[in-house]
């Protein structure tokens, strides 16, 4: 399970980006990959899956 911070999330467009805490990589996240509702600057945990344009964050939930 990866940890990161929501860099940007647009509720109306249903997508955004998460910055990985360990590697500083940024991953695309779509609303379909969310478990919890997220907003900018939230601390989250997530998994990665191959998407059409690279790795996507999935199973995204707020960090405890």
N, CA, C, O and CB atoms as a CASP TS submission, in Angstrom:
PFRMAT TS
TARGET T0000
AUTHOR 0000-0000-0000
METHOD Language model
MODEL 1
PARENT N/A
ATOM      1  N   UNK     1       0.856  -1.175   0.000  1.00  0.00           N
ATOM      2  CA  UNK     1       0.000   0.000   0.000  1.00  0.00           C
ATOM      3  C   UNK     1       0.904   1.241   0.000  1.00  0.00           C
ATOM      4  O   UNK     1       1.775   1.390   0.857  1.00  0.00           O
ATOM      5  CB  UNK     1      -0.975  -0.003   1.238  1.00  0.00           C
ATOM      6  N   UNK     2       0.681   2.113  -0.964  1.00  0.00           N
ATOM      7  CA  UNK     2       1.447   3.354  -1.072  1.00  0.00           C
ATOM      8  C   UNK     2       0.791   4.466  -0.261  1.00  0.00           C
ATOM      9  O   UNK     2      -0.414   4.440  -0.014  1.00  0.00           O
ATOM     10  CB  UNK     2       1.582   3.778  -2.542  1.00  0.00           C
ATOM     11  N   UNK     3       1.592   5.434   0.146  1.00  0.00           N
ATOM     12  CA  UNK     3       1.081   6.613   0.837  1.00  0.00           C
ATOM     13  C   UNK     3       1.407   7.841   0.013  1.00  0.00           C
ATOM     14  O   UNK     3       2.439   7.898  -0.656  1.00  0.00           O
ATOM     15  CB  UNK     3       1.674   6.732   2.265  1.00  0.00           C
ATOM     16  N   UNK     4       0.517   8.829   0.066  1.00  0.00           N
ATOM     17  CA  UNK     4       0.756  10.043  -0.691  1.00  0.00           C
ATOM     18  C   UNK     4      -0.187  11.160  -0.288  1.00  0.00           C
ATOM     19  O   UNK     4      -0.952  11.049   0.670  1.00  0.00           O
ATOM     20  CB  UNK     4       0.624   9.769  -2.162  1.00  0.00           C
ATOM     21  N   UNK     5      -0.105  12.247  -1.055  1.00  0.00           N
ATOM     22  CA  UNK     5      -0.914  13.437  -0.821  1.00  0.00           C
ATOM     23  C   UNK     5      -1.654  13.788  -2.105  1.00  0.00           C
ATOM     24  O   UNK     5      -1.084  13.736  -3.195  1.00  0.00           O
ATOM     25  CB  UNK     5      -0.034  14.631  -0.342  1.00  0.00           C
ATOM     26  N   UNK     6      -2.926  14.143  -1.967  1.00  0.00           N
ATOM     27  CA  UNK     6      -3.702  14.567  -3.126  1.00  0.00           C
ATOM     28  C   UNK     6      -3.178  15.936  -3.560  1.00  0.00           C
ATOM     29  O   UNK     6      -3.336  16.925  -2.844  1.00  0.00           O
ATOM     30  CB  UNK     6      -5.243  14.619  -2.802  1.00  0.00           C
ATOM     31  N   UNK     7      -2.561  15.983  -4.722  1.00  0.00           N
ATOM     32  CA  UNK     7      -2.013  17.238  -5.236  1.00  0.00           C
ATOM     33  C   UNK     7      -3.127  18.096  -5.823  1.00  0.00           C
ATOM     34  O   UNK     7      -3.140  19.316  -5.665  1.00  0.00           O
ATOM     35  CB  UNK     7      -0.926  16.967  -6.299  1.00  0.00           C
ATOM     36  N   UNK     8      -4.069  17.431  -6.508  1.00  0.00           N
ATOM     37  CA  UNK     8      -5.158  18.117  -7.191  1.00  0.00           C
ATOM     38  C   UNK     8      -6.285  17.125  -7.405  1.00  0.00           C
ATOM     39  O   UNK     8      -6.039  15.989  -7.809  1.00  0.00           O
ATOM     40  CB  UNK     8      -4.687  18.730  -8.544  1.00  0.00           C
ATOM     41  N   UNK     9      -7.523  17.536  -7.138  1.00  0.00           N
ATOM     42  CA  UNK     9      -8.669  16.697  -7.470  1.00  0.00           C
ATOM     43  C   UNK     9      -9.841  17.582  -7.854  1.00  0.00           C
ATOM     44  O   UNK     9     -10.254  18.446  -7.081  1.00  0.00           O
ATOM     45  CB  UNK     9      -9.045  15.771  -6.287  1.00  0.00           C
ATOM     46  N   UNK    10     -10.378  17.366  -9.052  1.00  0.00           N
ATOM     47  CA  UNK    10     -11.508  18.133  -9.560  1.00  0.00           C
ATOM     48  C   UNK    10     -12.756  17.272  -9.425  1.00  0.00           C
ATOM     49  O   UNK    10     -12.920  16.286 -10.144  1.00  0.00           O
ATOM     50  CB  UNK    10     -11.280  18.577 -11.046  1.00  0.00           C
ATOM     51  N   UNK    11     -13.638  17.648  -8.497  1.00  0.00           N
ATOM     52  CA  UNK    11     -14.834  16.856  -8.218  1.00  0.00           C
ATOM     53  C   UNK    11     -15.748  16.777  -9.439  1.00  0.00           C
ATOM     54  O   UNK    11     -16.273  15.708  -9.750  1.00  0.00           O
ATOM     55  CB  UNK    11     -15.595  17.448  -7.033  1.00  0.00           C
ATOM     56  N   UNK    12     -15.942  17.898 -10.131  1.00  0.00           N
ATOM     57  CA  UNK    12     -16.873  17.900 -11.261  1.00  0.00           C
ATOM     58  C   UNK    12     -16.352  17.094 -12.454  1.00  0.00           C
ATOM     59  O   UNK    12     -17.138  16.484 -13.180  1.00  0.00           O
ATOM     60  CB  UNK    12     -17.150  19.327 -11.695  1.00  0.00           C
ATOM     61  N   UNK    13     -15.042  17.088 -12.655  1.00  0.00           N
ATOM     62  CA  UNK    13     -14.464  16.304 -13.759  1.00  0.00           C
ATOM     63  C   UNK    13     -14.095  14.890 -13.326  1.00  0.00           C
ATOM     64  O   UNK    13     -13.787  14.042 -14.163  1.00  0.00           O
ATOM     65  CB  UNK    13     -13.228  17.006 -14.311  1.00  0.00           C
ATOM     66  N   UNK    14     -14.126  14.635 -12.013  1.00  0.00           N
ATOM     67  CA  UNK    14     -13.925  13.304 -11.437  1.00  0.00           C
ATOM     68  C   UNK    14     -12.524  12.724 -11.636  1.00  0.00           C
ATOM     69  O   UNK    14     -12.372  11.510 -11.777  1.00  0.00           O
ATOM     70  CB  UNK    14     -14.917  12.367 -12.021  1.00  0.00           C
ATOM     71  N   UNK    15     -11.510  13.573 -11.647  1.00  0.00           N
ATOM     72  CA  UNK    15     -10.141  13.055 -11.722  1.00  0.00           C
ATOM     73  C   UNK    15      -9.183  14.007 -11.026  1.00  0.00           C
ATOM     74  O   UNK    15      -9.536  15.136 -10.686  1.00  0.00           O
ATOM     75  CB  UNK    15      -9.713  12.843 -13.191  1.00  0.00           C
ATOM     76  N   UNK    16      -7.960  13.524 -10.821  1.00  0.00           N
ATOM     77  CA  UNK    16      -6.932  14.348 -10.204  1.00  0.00           C
ATOM     78  C   UNK    16      -5.613  13.612 -10.188  1.00  0.00           C
ATOM     79  O   UNK    16      -5.402  12.663 -10.944  1.00  0.00           O
ATOM     80  CB  UNK    16      -7.333  14.749  -8.787  1.00  0.00           C
ATOM     81  N   UNK    17      -4.714  14.069  -9.304  1.00  0.00           N
ATOM     82  CA  UNK    17      -3.383  13.484  -9.205  1.00  0.00           C
ATOM     83  C   UNK    17      -2.967  13.347  -7.750  1.00  0.00           C
ATOM     84  O   UNK    17      -3.285  14.187  -6.908  1.00  0.00           O
ATOM     85  CB  UNK    17      -2.365  14.330  -9.971  1.00  0.00           C
ATOM     86  N   UNK    18      -2.250  12.268  -7.479  1.00  0.00           N
ATOM     87  CA  UNK    18      -1.730  11.997  -6.147  1.00  0.00           C
ATOM     88  C   UNK    18      -0.218  11.952  -6.237  1.00  0.00           C
ATOM     89  O   UNK    18       0.337  11.315  -7.132  1.00  0.00           O
ATOM     90  CB  UNK    18      -2.302  10.665  -5.566  1.00  0.00           C
ATOM     91  N   UNK    19       0.456  12.632  -5.305  1.00  0.00           N
ATOM     92  CA  UNK    19       1.923  12.628  -5.244  1.00  0.00           C
ATOM     93  C   UNK    19       2.353  11.582  -4.222  1.00  0.00           C
ATOM     94  O   UNK    19       1.964  11.638  -3.056  1.00  0.00           O
ATOM     95  CB  UNK    19       2.488  14.050  -4.868  1.00  0.00           C
ATOM     96  N   UNK    20       3.161  10.629  -4.676  1.00  0.00           N
ATOM     97  CA  UNK    20       3.653   9.554  -3.815  1.00  0.00           C
ATOM     98  C   UNK    20       4.608  10.111  -2.764  1.00  0.00           C
ATOM     99  O   UNK    20       5.490  10.906  -3.088  1.00  0.00           O
ATOM    100  CB  UNK    20       4.354   8.464  -4.652  1.00  0.00           C
ATOM    101  N   UNK    21       4.438   9.701  -1.514  1.00  0.00           N
ATOM    102  CA  UNK    21       5.252  10.202  -0.415  1.00  0.00           C
ATOM    103  C   UNK    21       6.701   9.738  -0.499  1.00  0.00           C
ATOM    104  O   UNK    21       7.604  10.472  -0.098  1.00  0.00           O
ATOM    105  CB  UNK    21       4.658   9.771   0.899  1.00  0.00           C
ATOM    106  N   UNK    22       6.940   8.534  -1.012  1.00  0.00           N
ATOM    107  CA  UNK    22       8.289   7.968  -1.040  1.00  0.00           C
ATOM    108  C   UNK    22       9.090   8.378  -2.269  1.00  0.00           C
ATOM    109  O   UNK    22      10.280   8.675  -2.160  1.00  0.00           O
ATOM    110  CB  UNK    22       8.209   6.472  -0.979  1.00  0.00           C
ATOM    111  N   UNK    23       8.453   8.399  -3.433  1.00  0.00           N
ATOM    112  CA  UNK    23       9.205   8.592  -4.670  1.00  0.00           C
ATOM    113  C   UNK    23       8.998   9.951  -5.321  1.00  0.00           C
ATOM    114  O   UNK    23       9.714  10.289  -6.263  1.00  0.00           O
ATOM    115  CB  UNK    23       8.838   7.533  -5.640  1.00  0.00           C
ATOM    116  N   UNK    24       8.039  10.740  -4.847  1.00  0.00           N
ATOM    117  CA  UNK    24       7.669  12.025  -5.462  1.00  0.00           C
ATOM    118  C   UNK    24       7.066  11.860  -6.851  1.00  0.00           C
ATOM    119  O   UNK    24       6.852  12.854  -7.545  1.00  0.00           O
ATOM    120  CB  UNK    24       8.885  12.928  -5.547  1.00  0.00           C
ATOM    121  N   UNK    25       6.784  10.614  -7.279  1.00  0.00           N
ATOM    122  CA  UNK    25       6.067  10.405  -8.532  1.00  0.00           C
ATOM    123  C   UNK    25       4.627  10.862  -8.363  1.00  0.00           C
ATOM    124  O   UNK    25       4.092  10.868  -7.254  1.00  0.00           O
ATOM    125  CB  UNK    25       6.126   8.917  -8.968  1.00  0.00           C
ATOM    126  N   UNK    26       4.006  11.245  -9.468  1.00  0.00           N
ATOM    127  CA  UNK    26       2.605  11.630  -9.437  1.00  0.00           C
ATOM    128  C   UNK    26       1.804  10.625 -10.239  1.00  0.00           C
ATOM    129  O   UNK    26       2.218  10.196 -11.315  1.00  0.00           O
ATOM    130  CB  UNK    26       2.405  13.060  -9.986  1.00  0.00           C
ATOM    131  N   UNK    27       0.637  10.250  -9.696  1.00  0.00           N
ATOM    132  CA  UNK    27      -0.214   9.254 -10.336  1.00  0.00           C
ATOM    133  C   UNK    27      -1.607   9.814 -10.576  1.00  0.00           C
ATOM    134  O   UNK    27      -2.165  10.518  -9.735  1.00  0.00           O
ATOM    135  CB  UNK    27      -0.294   7.985  -9.483  1.00  0.00           C
ATOM    136  N   UNK    28      -2.151   9.490 -11.731  1.00  0.00           N
ATOM    137  CA  UNK    28      -3.507   9.871 -12.086  1.00  0.00           C
ATOM    138  C   UNK    28      -4.486   9.098 -11.217  1.00  0.00           C
ATOM    139  O   UNK    28      -4.276   7.918 -10.938  1.00  0.00           O
ATOM    140  CB  UNK    28      -3.780   9.617 -13.585  1.00  0.00           C
ATOM    141  N   UNK    29      -5.547   9.757 -10.792  1.00  0.00           N
ATOM    142  CA  UNK    29      -6.618   9.077 -10.056  1.00  0.00           C
ATOM    143  C   UNK    29      -7.960   9.501 -10.646  1.00  0.00           C
ATOM    144  O   UNK    29      -8.202  10.683 -10.886  1.00  0.00           O
ATOM    145  CB  UNK    29      -6.552   9.405  -8.523  1.00  0.00           C
ATOM    146  N   UNK    30      -8.833   8.508 -10.877  1.00  0.00           N
ATOM    147  CA  UNK    30     -10.182   8.761 -11.385  1.00  0.00           C
ATOM    148  C   UNK    30     -11.171   8.411 -10.277  1.00  0.00           C
ATOM    149  O   UNK    30     -10.870   7.594  -9.407  1.00  0.00           O
ATOM    150  CB  UNK    30     -10.474   7.931 -12.694  1.00  0.00           C
ATOM    151  N   UNK    31     -12.333   9.019 -10.310  1.00  0.00           N
ATOM    152  CA  UNK    31     -13.358   8.771  -9.288  1.00  0.00           C
ATOM    153  C   UNK    31     -13.678   7.291  -9.131  1.00  0.00           C
ATOM    154  O   UNK    31     -14.027   6.850  -8.036  1.00  0.00           O
ATOM    155  CB  UNK    31     -14.626   9.527  -9.629  1.00  0.00           C
ATOM    156  N   UNK    32     -13.564   6.512 -10.213  1.00  0.00           N
ATOM    157  CA  UNK    32     -13.848   5.078 -10.141  1.00  0.00           C
ATOM    158  C   UNK    32     -12.842   4.326  -9.270  1.00  0.00           C
ATOM    159  O   UNK    32     -13.104   3.198  -8.853  1.00  0.00           O
ATOM    160  CB  UNK    32     -13.858   4.484 -11.536  1.00  0.00           C
ATOM    161  N   UNK    33     -11.681   4.951  -8.990  1.00  0.00           N
ATOM    162  CA  UNK    33     -10.666   4.319  -8.157  1.00  0.00           C
ATOM    163  C   UNK    33     -10.711   4.750  -6.704  1.00  0.00           C
ATOM    164  O   UNK    33      -9.822   4.405  -5.925  1.00  0.00           O
ATOM    165  CB  UNK    33      -9.321   4.610  -8.707  1.00  0.00           C
ATOM    166  N   UNK    34     -11.742   5.504  -6.331  1.00  0.00           N
ATOM    167  CA  UNK    34     -11.838   6.021  -4.966  1.00  0.00           C
ATOM    168  C   UNK    34     -12.676   5.121  -4.073  1.00  0.00           C
ATOM    169  O   UNK    34     -13.694   4.577  -4.500  1.00  0.00           O
ATOM    170  CB  UNK    34     -12.424   7.417  -4.977  1.00  0.00           C
ATOM    171  N   UNK    35     -12.240   4.969  -2.835  1.00  0.00           N
ATOM    172  CA  UNK    35     -13.046   4.334  -1.795  1.00  0.00           C
ATOM    173  C   UNK    35     -13.684   5.436  -0.947  1.00  0.00           C
ATOM    174  O   UNK    35     -14.879   5.388  -0.657  1.00  0.00           O
ATOM    175  CB  UNK    35     -12.178   3.365  -0.909  1.00  0.00           C
ATOM    176  N   UNK    36     -12.877   6.435  -0.548  1.00  0.00           N
ATOM    177  CA  UNK    36     -13.350   7.589   0.218  1.00  0.00           C
ATOM    178  C   UNK    36     -13.386   8.819  -0.675  1.00  0.00           C
ATOM    179  O   UNK    36     -12.704   8.868  -1.699  1.00  0.00           O
ATOM    180  CB  UNK    36     -12.449   7.841   1.452  1.00  0.00           C
ATOM    181  N   UNK    37     -14.179   9.812  -0.290  1.00  0.00           N
ATOM    182  CA  UNK    37     -14.151  11.100  -0.978  1.00  0.00           C
ATOM    183  C   UNK    37     -12.844  11.787  -0.619  1.00  0.00           C
ATOM    184  O   UNK    37     -12.420  11.762   0.537  1.00  0.00           O
ATOM    185  CB  UNK    37     -15.387  11.990  -0.594  1.00  0.00           C
ATOM    186  N   UNK    38     -12.198  12.408  -1.622  1.00  0.00           N
ATOM    187  CA  UNK    38     -10.929  13.085  -1.380  1.00  0.00           C
ATOM    188  C   UNK    38     -10.998  14.530  -1.845  1.00  0.00           C
ATOM    189  O   UNK    38     -11.853  14.911  -2.645  1.00  0.00           O
ATOM    190  CB  UNK    38      -9.784  12.355  -2.087  1.00  0.00           C
ATOM    191  N   UNK    39     -10.066  15.325  -1.316  1.00  0.00           N
ATOM    192  CA  UNK    39      -9.932  16.719  -1.739  1.00  0.00           C
ATOM    193  C   UNK    39      -8.453  17.081  -1.710  1.00  0.00           C
ATOM    194  O   UNK    39      -7.635  16.325  -1.188  1.00  0.00           O
ATOM    195  CB  UNK    39     -10.767  17.681  -0.821  1.00  0.00           C
ATOM    196  N   UNK    40      -8.112  18.233  -2.270  1.00  0.00           N
ATOM    197  CA  UNK    40      -6.719  18.678  -2.318  1.00  0.00           C
ATOM    198  C   UNK    40      -6.081  18.623  -0.930  1.00  0.00           C
ATOM    199  O   UNK    40      -6.707  18.969   0.072  1.00  0.00           O
ATOM    200  CB  UNK    40      -6.630  20.104  -2.886  1.00  0.00           C
ATOM    201  N   UNK    41      -4.833  18.185  -0.897  1.00  0.00           N
ATOM    202  CA  UNK    41      -3.991  18.118   0.306  1.00  0.00           C
ATOM    203  C   UNK    41      -4.353  17.019   1.296  1.00  0.00           C
ATOM    204  O   UNK    41      -3.756  16.960   2.371  1.00  0.00           O
ATOM    205  CB  UNK    41      -4.049  19.414   1.008  1.00  0.00           C
ATOM    206  N   UNK    42      -5.314  16.139   0.977  1.00  0.00           N
ATOM    207  CA  UNK    42      -5.611  15.000   1.845  1.00  0.00           C
ATOM    208  C   UNK    42      -4.455  14.012   1.806  1.00  0.00           C
ATOM    209  O   UNK    42      -3.836  13.808   0.762  1.00  0.00           O
ATOM    210  CB  UNK    42      -6.930  14.310   1.420  1.00  0.00           C
ATOM    211  N   UNK    43      -4.169  13.399   2.956  1.00  0.00           N
ATOM    212  CA  UNK    43      -3.214  12.296   3.029  1.00  0.00           C
ATOM    213  C   UNK    43      -3.985  11.015   2.728  1.00  0.00           C
ATOM    214  O   UNK    43      -5.025  10.757   3.335  1.00  0.00           O
ATOM    215  CB  UNK    43      -2.502  12.228   4.441  1.00  0.00           C
ATOM    216  N   UNK    44      -3.481  10.216   1.795  1.00  0.00           N
ATOM    217  CA  UNK    44      -4.196   9.023   1.356  1.00  0.00           C
ATOM    218  C   UNK    44      -3.280   7.807   1.254  1.00  0.00           C
ATOM    219  O   UNK    44      -2.056   7.931   1.218  1.00  0.00           O
ATOM    220  CB  UNK    44      -4.858   9.280   0.018  1.00  0.00           C
ATOM    221  N   UNK    45      -3.899   6.635   1.208  1.00  0.00           N
ATOM    222  CA  UNK    45      -3.198   5.403   0.856  1.00  0.00           C
ATOM    223  C   UNK    45      -3.830   4.901  -0.432  1.00  0.00           C
ATOM    224  O   UNK    45      -5.007   5.149  -0.693  1.00  0.00           O
ATOM    225  CB  UNK    45      -3.279   4.320   2.013  1.00  0.00           C
ATOM    226  N   UNK    46      -3.045   4.195  -1.235  1.00  0.00           N
ATOM    227  CA  UNK    46      -3.538   3.749  -2.539  1.00  0.00           C
ATOM    228  C   UNK    46      -2.704   2.603  -3.076  1.00  0.00           C
ATOM    229  O   UNK    46      -1.598   2.333  -2.608  1.00  0.00           O
ATOM    230  CB  UNK    46      -3.537   4.904  -3.536  1.00  0.00           C
ATOM    231  N   UNK    47      -3.269   1.936  -4.073  1.00  0.00           N
ATOM    232  CA  UNK    47      -2.559   0.909  -4.824  1.00  0.00           C
ATOM    233  C   UNK    47      -2.380   1.416  -6.246  1.00  0.00           C
ATOM    234  O   UNK    47      -3.006   2.399  -6.641  1.00  0.00           O
ATOM    235  CB  UNK    47      -3.325  -0.457  -4.800  1.00  0.00           C
ATOM    236  N   UNK    48      -1.537   0.757  -7.007  1.00  0.00           N
ATOM    237  CA  UNK    48      -1.289   1.164  -8.392  1.00  0.00           C
ATOM    238  C   UNK    48      -1.725   0.076  -9.358  1.00  0.00           C
ATOM    239  O   UNK    48      -1.563  -1.114  -9.092  1.00  0.00           O
ATOM    240  CB  UNK    48       0.196   1.493  -8.604  1.00  0.00           C
ATOM    241  N   UNK    49      -2.280   0.505 -10.482  1.00  0.00           N
ATOM    242  CA  UNK    49      -2.675  -0.419 -11.550  1.00  0.00           C
ATOM    243  C   UNK    49      -2.333   0.226 -12.883  1.00  0.00           C
ATOM    244  O   UNK    49      -2.364   1.449 -13.020  1.00  0.00           O
ATOM    245  CB  UNK    49      -4.204  -0.772 -11.471  1.00  0.00           C
ATOM    246  N   UNK    50      -2.010  -0.600 -13.857  1.00  0.00           N
ATOM    247  CA  UNK    50      -1.678  -0.102 -15.191  1.00  0.00           C
ATOM    248  C   UNK    50      -2.940   0.454 -15.855  1.00  0.00           C
ATOM    249  O   UNK    50      -3.967  -0.220 -15.925  1.00  0.00           O
ATOM    250  CB  UNK    50      -1.047  -1.229 -16.064  1.00  0.00           C
ATOM    251  N   UNK    51      -2.844   1.700 -16.341  1.00  0.00           N
ATOM    252  CA  UNK    51      -3.949   2.330 -17.051  1.00  0.00           C
ATOM    253  C   UNK    51      -3.572   2.547 -18.502  1.00  0.00           C
ATOM    254  O   UNK    51      -2.549   2.041 -18.963  1.00  0.00           O
ATOM    255  CB  UNK    51      -4.338   3.662 -16.393  1.00  0.00           C
ATOM    256  N   UNK    52      -4.392   3.295 -19.226  1.00  0.00           N
ATOM    257  CA  UNK    52      -4.134   3.539 -20.641  1.00  0.00           C
ATOM    258  C   UNK    52      -2.866   4.346 -20.878  1.00  0.00           C
ATOM    259  O   UNK    52      -2.190   4.164 -21.890  1.00  0.00           O
ATOM    260  CB  UNK    52      -5.305   4.253 -21.257  1.00  0.00           C
ATOM    261  N   UNK    53      -2.541   5.244 -19.938  1.00  0.00           N
ATOM    262  CA  UNK    53      -1.386   6.130 -20.126  1.00  0.00           C
ATOM    263  C   UNK    53      -0.355   5.985 -19.010  1.00  0.00           C
ATOM    264  O   UNK    53       0.376   6.930 -18.714  1.00  0.00           O
ATOM    265  CB  UNK    53      -1.848   7.576 -20.205  1.00  0.00           C
ATOM    266  N   UNK    54      -0.294   4.826 -18.400  1.00  0.00           N
ATOM    267  CA  UNK    54       0.665   4.619 -17.323  1.00  0.00           C
ATOM    268  C   UNK    54      -0.030   4.151 -16.061  1.00  0.00           C
ATOM    269  O   UNK    54      -1.175   3.699 -16.097  1.00  0.00           O
ATOM    270  CB  UNK    54       1.446   5.896 -17.049  1.00  0.00           C
ATOM    271  N   UNK    55       0.674   4.265 -14.942  1.00  0.00           N
ATOM    272  CA  UNK    55       0.133   3.784 -13.672  1.00  0.00           C
ATOM    273  C   UNK    55      -0.934   4.735 -13.136  1.00  0.00           C
ATOM    274  O   UNK    55      -0.781   5.956 -13.175  1.00  0.00           O
ATOM    275  CB  UNK    55       1.258   3.619 -12.641  1.00  0.00           C
ATOM    276  N   UNK    56      -2.024   4.142 -12.632  1.00  0.00           N
ATOM    277  CA  UNK    56      -3.112   4.896 -12.021  1.00  0.00           C
ATOM    278  C   UNK    56      -3.250   4.496 -10.558  1.00  0.00           C
ATOM    279  O   UNK    56      -3.016   3.342 -10.197  1.00  0.00           O
ATOM    280  CB  UNK    56      -4.442   4.661 -12.779  1.00  0.00           C
ATOM    281  N   UNK    57      -3.627   5.447  -9.725  1.00  0.00           N
ATOM    282  CA  UNK    57      -3.932   5.152  -8.333  1.00  0.00           C
ATOM    283  C   UNK    57      -5.334   4.551  -8.253  1.00  0.00           C
ATOM    284  O   UNK    57      -6.280   5.079  -8.838  1.00  0.00           O
ATOM    285  CB  UNK    57      -3.821   6.434  -7.450  1.00  0.00           C
ATOM    286  N   UNK    58      -5.457   3.450  -7.530  1.00  0.00           N
ATOM    287  CA  UNK    58      -6.755   2.807  -7.319  1.00  0.00           C
ATOM    288  C   UNK    58      -6.915   2.496  -5.843  1.00  0.00           C
ATOM    289  O   UNK    58      -5.955   2.594  -5.078  1.00  0.00           O
ATOM    290  CB  UNK    58      -6.892   1.513  -8.173  1.00  0.00           C
ATOM    291  N   UNK    59      -8.122   2.122  -5.437  1.00  0.00           N
ATOM    292  CA  UNK    59      -8.414   1.811  -4.039  1.00  0.00           C
ATOM    293  C   UNK    59      -7.907   2.922  -3.119  1.00  0.00           C
ATOM    294  O   UNK    59      -7.290   2.661  -2.086  1.00  0.00           O
ATOM    295  CB  UNK    59      -7.783   0.464  -3.644  1.00  0.00           C
ATOM    296  N   UNK    60      -8.177   4.145  -3.510  1.00  0.00           N
ATOM    297  CA  UNK    60      -7.699   5.316  -2.774  1.00  0.00           C
ATOM    298  C   UNK    60      -8.600   5.564  -1.571  1.00  0.00           C
ATOM    299  O   UNK    60      -9.820   5.672  -1.701  1.00  0.00           O
ATOM    300  CB  UNK    60      -7.653   6.568  -3.689  1.00  0.00           C
ATOM    301  N   UNK    61      -7.977   5.653  -0.402  1.00  0.00           N
ATOM    302  CA  UNK    61      -8.747   5.979   0.797  1.00  0.00           C
ATOM    303  C   UNK    61      -7.932   6.903   1.690  1.00  0.00           C
ATOM    304  O   UNK    61      -6.705   6.958   1.609  1.00  0.00           O
ATOM    305  CB  UNK    61      -9.148   4.694   1.565  1.00  0.00           C
ATOM    306  N   UNK    62      -8.647   7.625   2.540  1.00  0.00           N
ATOM    307  CA  UNK    62      -7.996   8.570   3.444  1.00  0.00           C
ATOM    308  C   UNK    62      -7.095   7.812   4.408  1.00  0.00           C
ATOM    309  O   UNK    62      -7.457   6.744   4.901  1.00  0.00           O
ATOM    310  CB  UNK    62      -9.045   9.407   4.221  1.00  0.00           C
ATOM    311  N   UNK    63      -5.914   8.372   4.673  1.00  0.00           N
ATOM    312  CA  UNK    63      -4.974   7.748   5.605  1.00  0.00           C
ATOM    313  C   UNK    63      -5.518   7.869   7.022  1.00  0.00           C
ATOM    314  O   UNK    63      -6.145   8.871   7.367  1.00  0.00           O
ATOM    315  CB  UNK    63      -3.565   8.399   5.500  1.00  0.00           C
ATOM    316  N   UNK    64      -5.282   6.864   7.832  1.00  0.00           N
ATOM    317  CA  UNK    64      -5.780   6.873   9.219  1.00  0.00           C
ATOM    318  C   UNK    64      -4.850   7.616  10.139  1.00  0.00           C
ATOM    319  O   UNK    64      -5.119   7.719  11.336  1.00  0.00           O
ATOM    320  CB  UNK    64      -5.970   5.459   9.729  1.00  0.00           C
TER
END
